[in-house]
Amino acid sequence: MRTFFASILIMFAACGPAPSGSGDDTDGGDVETCDPGAQEACYDGPNGTNGVGPCHGGIRQCADDGRWGACNDQMLPSTDVCGDGADQNCDGTADNATDEDGDGFTNCAGDCCDTATSGCMEPDKVGPGAIEVAGNELDDDCDGTVDNEVVLECDTGLVSNSAVPLDYAKAMDLCVTTTEATHLWGVVSARFTRADLTGVPNAAQRAIRPDFGATLVQHGASMAVLSTATAAATGHTNPAPTSWQSTSHGTGSQFPADWLAANGGNLPNAPGCPAPANPPFPLPGLFPANDPILLELKIRTPQNAQSFSMRTNFMSAEFPEYVCTAFNDFFVVLLDSGWTGTPANPTDKNLAFYVNGTSKYPVGVNLAHGNTGLFQSCQNGATGCRGSVGGTITTCTTPGLAELQGTGMEVLEPGSMACQATPKDQIGGGTGWLTTVGNVNGGEIITLRIAVWDTSDGAFDSVALIDNFEWSLDPSEPGTVIDVD
């Protein structure tokens, strides 16, 4: 690229101002005339490079028309050739080629397409920090092979009660780790906290599972499980299951401050439902967010990615009795990104929401109100019988009900709590697998906060399953929809 521009400068030199006698370029002024046949030193390279490394000036001669001709026999800067010990770009250091496309990698650092003349039209999207794109006839990730399918499997053999937060990223199929100091993509860090990024959740609230009852993983061998009770289905160990209706760890925190502020200090809610308690009932041991658990992931995105998706599945024992009440347990996926493109990410950062016409529903048990279609792992019938707004759900499906088996939520409701006497309803219900999407800038460091908590009390618990994280080269409509695969 530099050689190309140097050639342009040479062509203009014939009618441009003469350089100073020192060999440096001069600026501006009228065309300088000269005595035909006269010669002088010249140099068309950038200031400060003449005499550095192999770069040197040449001689130009005054033509018969009294104008200076081209500068001959000069050596101009070019891209460093890696590993030869020479300083071809004449910046005073050998083997440090310039990062022409600004992606953080030089050709000496493994960028196989640093300029458009290298064979790719968008060099900023090709380099060691990119993911391979099948079928475009480019070596996107500069691993030496064009269009090779890169299959990353990292969620086999993970311990169910692992105390290593990065293992939960692996369970979600985020296999690559990196550091903030490098431009390579991957998970920079991971940690578990409560909803407001303070304190530590109970260890039993997290697990890595190969299944959750009859609900199976979406990719690989494992998925991450976060719960306000115990992250376990029937038959699981380390940790073992506890009651979905009466487990409380006695822990709590504030809500995520930026998310709450973006919603005007009020918890967002399904249209037509009473507001969740904020602050909660003034009883001892209750918090704004009860039994919260949050997995925070800092991730450098691939330089050619513009969005990501992951599979999510929310189940709650608040269904069906407490649908459309103040007990709307929350599941949030908060994204911090510098993305300013179209479609825009939500202003409150939460990707766990569903839009139905002009109505916006945060993911929670109140998705079951109004037949949104996003609650499918459940039993059809009456809802909200323990609250102020009753209703009926008809969107539960037979496959969805089958996936609920073995979770512990398919057990028939004991006592007189049930909304229906015949058929007696079950402990809980869920959404089934959904797809959650957000937009990102290539090469930036994003923060994902994935959290679940009990709202208004610590009983009647909820659980979130997360799996199959994937990058995409194109922006997508942010939010959460029914999984169509």
Long-range contacts (C-beta under 8 A, 24 or more apart in sequence): 1-79, 1-100, 1-115, 1-117, 2-76, 2-77, 2-78, 2-79, 2-89, 2-98, 3-76, 3-78, 4-117, 6-44, 6-45, 6-76, 6-77, 9-44, 10-44, 10-70, 10-71, 11-70, 13-42, 13-44, 13-60, 13-68, 13-69, 13-70, 13-71, 14-63, 14-67, 14-68, 14-69, 14-70, 15-67, 18-42, 18-68, 19-43, 23-50, 23-51, 23-57, 24-50, 31-67, 32-68, 33-66, 33-67, 34-62, 34-66, 34-67, 34-68, 35-62, 35-66, 36-62, 36-63, 36-64, 36-65, 36-66, 37-61, 37-62, 38-62, 40-68, 42-68, 42-71, 42-74, 43-71, 43-74, 44-71, 44-74, 44-76, 45-74, 45-76, 45-77, 45-90, 46-77, 49-77, 49-90, 49-91, 52-87, 52-90, 52-91, 52-92, 53-86, 53-87, 53-88, 53-89, 53-90, 53-91, 53-92, 53-94, 54-86, 54-87, 54-88, 54-90, 55-90, 79-107, 79-114, 80-106, 80-107, 80-108, 82-107, 82-108, 83-108, 101-127, 103-127, 103-129, 103-183, 103-303, 103-443, 104-129, 104-183, 104-303, 104-443, 105-129, 105-142, 105-183, 110-142, 111-142, 112-139, 112-142, 112-144, 113-138, 113-139, 113-142, 124-303, 124-442, 125-303, 125-304, 125-442, 126-304, 127-183, 127-303, 128-183, 128-184, 129-183, 129-184, 129-185, 129-300, 129-302, 129-303, 129-443, 130-185, 130-302, 130-303, 130-304, 130-442, 131-185, 131-302, 131-304, 131-305, 131-471, 133-304, 133-473, 140-304, 152-176, 153-220, 153-221, 154-220, 155-208, 155-220, 155-221, 155-222, 155-223, 156-220, 156-221, 156-222, 158-208, 158-222, 159-208, 159-238, 160-207, 160-208, 160-209, 160-236, 160-237, 160-238, 160-239, 161-203, 161-206, 161-207, 161-208, 161-238, 161-239, 162-208, 163-203, 165-190, 165-191, 165-192, 165-295, 166-190, 167-208, 168-206, 168-208, 168-224, 168-295, 169-224, 169-297, 170-222, 171-208, 171-222, 171-223, 171-224, 171-466, 171-467, 172-223, 172-224, 172-310, 172-466, 172-467, 172-468, 172-469, 173-219, 173-220, 173-467, 173-468, 173-469, 173-470, 174-297, 174-299, 174-469, 178-300, 180-300, 180-445, 183-300, 183-303, 183-443, 184-300, 185-299, 185-300, 185-301, 185-302, 185-303, 185-305, 185-443, 186-299, 186-300, 187-297, 187-298, 187-299, 188-298, 188-299, 188-300, 188-445, 189-296, 189-297, 189-298, 190-295, 190-296, 190-297, 190-298, 191-295, 191-296, 192-293, 192-294, 192-295, 192-296, 193-294, 193-296, 194-251, 194-252, 194-253, 194-289, 194-292, 194-293, 194-294, 195-253, 195-254, 195-255, 195-256, 195-289, 195-292, 195-294, 195-451, 195-453, 196-253, 196-254, 196-255, 196-256, 196-257, 196-289, 197-256, 197-294, 197-296, 197-449, 198-253, 198-254, 199-251, 199-253, 201-249, 201-251, 201-291, 201-292, 201-293, 201-294, 202-249, 202-251, 202-291, 202-293, 203-239, 204-230, 204-231, 204-232, 204-239, 204-242, 204-249, 205-229, 205-230, 205-231, 205-249, 205-291, 205-293, 206-231, 206-293, 206-295, 207-231, 207-232, 207-236, 207-238, 207-239, 209-233, 209-236, 209-465, 212-313, 212-406, 212-407, 212-463, 212-465, 213-403, 213-404, 213-405, 213-406, 213-407, 213-408, 213-410, 214-402, 214-403, 214-404, 214-405, 214-406, 214-407, 215-313, 215-377, 215-403, 215-404, 215-407, 215-433, 215-465, 217-467, 217-468, 218-311, 218-433, 218-467, 218-468, 218-483, 219-311, 219-467, 219-468, 220-467, 220-468, 222-467, 223-465, 223-466, 223-467, 224-295, 224-465, 224-466, 224-467, 225-463, 225-464, 225-465, 225-466, 226-293, 226-295, 226-450, 226-451, 226-452, 226-463, 226-464, 226-466, 227-293, 227-452, 227-461, 227-462, 227-463, 227-464, 228-290, 228-291, 228-292, 228-293, 228-329, 228-452, 228-453, 228-454, 228-458, 228-461, 228-462, 228-463, 229-291, 229-461, 229-462, 229-463, 231-463, 233-406, 233-407, 233-408, 234-406, 234-407, 234-408, 235-406, 241-408, 244-317, 244-408, 244-409, 244-427, 244-428, 244-460, 244-461, 245-317, 245-427, 245-459, 245-460, 245-461, 246-459, 247-291, 247-459, 247-461, 248-290, 248-291, 248-454, 248-458, 248-459, 249-291, 249-458, 250-285, 250-291, 250-458, 251-287, 251-290, 251-291, 251-292, 252-286, 252-287, 252-288, 252-289, 252-290, 252-291, 252-292, 252-458, 253-287, 253-288, 253-289, 253-292, 253-453, 254-287, 254-288, 254-289, 255-288, 255-289, 256-294, 256-332, 256-334, 256-449, 256-451, 258-334, 258-348, 258-349, 259-332, 259-334, 259-348, 259-349, 259-350, 262-347, 262-348, 262-349, 263-348, 267-328, 267-330, 267-455, 268-348, 268-350, 268-353, 268-360, 268-362, 269-328, 269-362, 269-366, 270-324, 270-328, 270-359, 270-361, 270-362, 270-364, 270-366, 270-367, 270-369, 270-370, 271-359, 271-360, 271-361, 271-370, 272-324, 272-369, 272-370, 272-389, 273-324, 273-325, 273-328, 273-366, 273-369, 273-389, 274-324, 274-325, 274-326, 274-387, 274-388, 274-389, 275-326, 276-326, 276-327, 276-328, 276-455, 276-456, 277-326, 277-455, 277-456, 280-455, 280-456, 280-457, 281-456, 281-457, 285-458, 286-456, 286-457, 286-458, 289-330, 289-453, 289-454, 289-455, 290-453, 290-454, 290-455, 290-456, 290-457, 290-458, 291-453, 291-454, 291-458, 291-461, 292-451, 292-452, 292-453, 292-454, 293-451, 293-452, 293-453, 294-449, 294-450, 294-451, 295-448, 295-449, 295-450, 295-451, 296-447, 296-448, 296-449, 296-450, 297-447, 297-448, 297-450, 298-445, 298-446, 298-447, 299-445, 299-446, 299-447, 299-448, 300-443, 300-444, 300-445, 300-446, 301-440, 301-441, 301-442, 301-443, 301-444, 301-445, 301-446, 301-471, 302-442, 302-443, 302-471, 303-442, 303-443, 304-442, 304-473, 305-440, 305-442, 305-471, 305-472, 305-473, 306-341, 306-439, 306-440, 306-441, 306-442, 306-472, 306-473, 306-474, 306-475, 307-437, 307-438, 307-439, 307-440, 307-471, 307-472, 307-474, 307-475, 307-476, 308-437, 308-438, 308-440, 308-469, 308-470, 308-471, 308-472, 309-435, 309-436, 309-437, 309-468, 309-469, 309-470, 309-472, 309-476, 310-435, 310-436, 310-466, 310-467, 310-468, 310-469, 310-470, 311-433, 311-434, 311-435, 311-436, 311-465, 311-466, 311-467, 311-468, 311-483, 312-352, 312-363, 312-431, 312-433, 312-434, 312-435, 312-436, 312-464, 312-465, 312-466, 312-480, 313-377, 313-430, 313-431, 313-432, 313-433, 313-434, 313-464, 313-465, 313-466, 314-363, 314-364, 314-367, 314-430, 314-431, 314-434, 314-452, 314-462, 314-463, 314-464, 314-465, 315-377, 315-404, 315-407, 315-409, 315-428, 315-429, 315-430, 315-431, 315-462, 315-463, 315-464, 315-465, 316-364, 316-365, 316-428, 316-429, 316-430, 316-460, 316-461, 316-462, 316-463, 317-409, 317-427, 317-428, 317-460, 317-461, 317-462, 318-365, 318-428, 318-460, 318-462, 319-365, 319-368, 319-375, 319-378, 319-383, 319-428, 319-429, 319-430, 320-368, 320-378, 320-379, 320-381, 320-382, 320-383, 320-384, 320-385, 320-393, 320-419, 320-425, 320-429, 321-383, 321-384, 321-385, 321-386, 321-387, 321-413, 321-417, 321-418, 321-419, 322-365, 322-384, 322-386, 322-387, 322-460, 323-365, 323-366, 323-368, 323-369, 323-383, 323-384, 323-387, 323-391, 323-393, 324-366, 324-369, 324-383, 324-384, 324-387, 324-388, 324-389, 324-390, 324-391, 325-384, 325-386, 325-387, 325-388, 325-389, 326-387, 326-455, 326-456, 327-365, 327-387, 327-454, 327-455, 327-456, 327-457, 327-460, 328-364, 328-365, 328-366, 328-455, 328-456, 329-364, 329-365, 329-452, 329-453, 329-454, 329-455, 329-460, 329-461, 329-462, 330-362, 330-363, 330-364, 330-451, 330-452, 330-453, 330-455, 331-363, 331-364, 331-451, 331-452, 331-462, 331-464, 332-362, 332-363, 332-449, 332-450, 332-451, 332-452, 333-436, 333-438, 333-448, 333-449, 333-450, 333-480, 334-448, 334-449, 334-450, 334-451, 335-438, 335-440, 335-446, 335-447, 335-448, 336-446, 336-447, 336-448, 336-449, 337-438, 337-439, 337-440, 337-441, 337-444, 337-446, 338-441, 338-444, 339-439, 339-440, 339-441, 341-439, 341-475, 342-475, 343-439, 343-475, 343-476, 343-477, 343-478, 344-439, 344-478, 345-438, 345-439, 345-478, 346-478, 346-479, 351-436, 351-437, 351-438, 351-478, 351-479, 351-480, 352-436, 352-480, 353-479, 353-480, 354-479, 354-480, 354-481, 355-479, 363-431, 363-434, 363-480, 364-455, 364-462, 365-462, 367-431, 368-393, 368-429, 369-393, 371-395, 373-482, 374-431, 374-434, 374-480, 374-482, 375-429, 375-430, 375-431, 376-400, 376-430, 376-431, 376-432, 376-482, 377-401, 377-403, 377-404, 377-429, 377-430, 377-431, 377-432, 378-404, 378-426, 378-428, 378-429, 378-430, 379-423, 379-425, 379-426, 379-429, 381-419, 381-420, 381-423, 381-425, 382-419, 382-420, 382-425, 383-419, 384-419, 385-419, 386-417, 386-419, 396-429, 397-432, 400-430, 400-432, 403-430, 403-432, 404-428, 404-429, 404-430, 432-482, 432-483, 433-483, 434-480, 434-481, 434-482, 434-483, 435-480, 435-481, 435-482, 435-483, 435-484, 436-479, 436-480, 437-476, 437-477, 437-478, 437-479, 437-480, 437-481, 438-478, 439-475, 439-476, 439-478
